[in-house]
């Protein structure tokens, strides 16, 4: 009568899968803070470089999530069709 939907494990795994990207962002910010303390005259250049890098990583994360959303919508469309 009802279709059982067990997808939360896959959903969680897909959201967490870019864990290394989050780690990279965190390490990047810690390194930026240390470099700013060590080299105060270079603050503008350091911030600009790190913002460019972090922006690229966030774009990669956004692309992965967009791809996941598209696959999830296709999955829902194929499994939740009304029975004939």
C-alpha positions, -999 to +999 in steps of 0.1 A: +000+000+000+027+025+010+062+026-003+088+027+023+114+055+017+147+048+033+170+075+020+182+094+050+215+075+052+223+083+016+211+119+021+234+124+051+263+108+034+259+130+004+258+162+025+288+151+046+308+137+017+328+169+010+341+168+046+376+174+033+365+206+017+352+219+051+385+208+067+404+227+040+384+258+046+390+256+084+427+251+080+428+279+055+412+304+079+435+294+107+465+299+085+452+333+074+449+344+110+484+333+118+499+350+087+480+383+095+495+382+130+530+375+117+529+399+087+506+428+094+517+450+064+505+423+040+470+420+053+452+432+021+471+407-001+467+378+023+429+384+027+425+388-011+443+355-018+425+336+009+391+350-002+397+339-038+406+304-026+377+301-002+353+314-028+365+287-052+360+260-026+325+272-018+316+272-055+328+235-056+306+227-025+276+245-041+280+225-073+281+192-055+250+201-036+232+213-067+241+179-084+228+160-054+195+180-054+191+172-091+197+134-085+173+135-055+145+150-076+150+124-103+149+097-077+116+111-062+101+113-097+109+077-104+098+062-071+069+083-061+049+079-093+013+070-086+005+034-091-016+026-122 
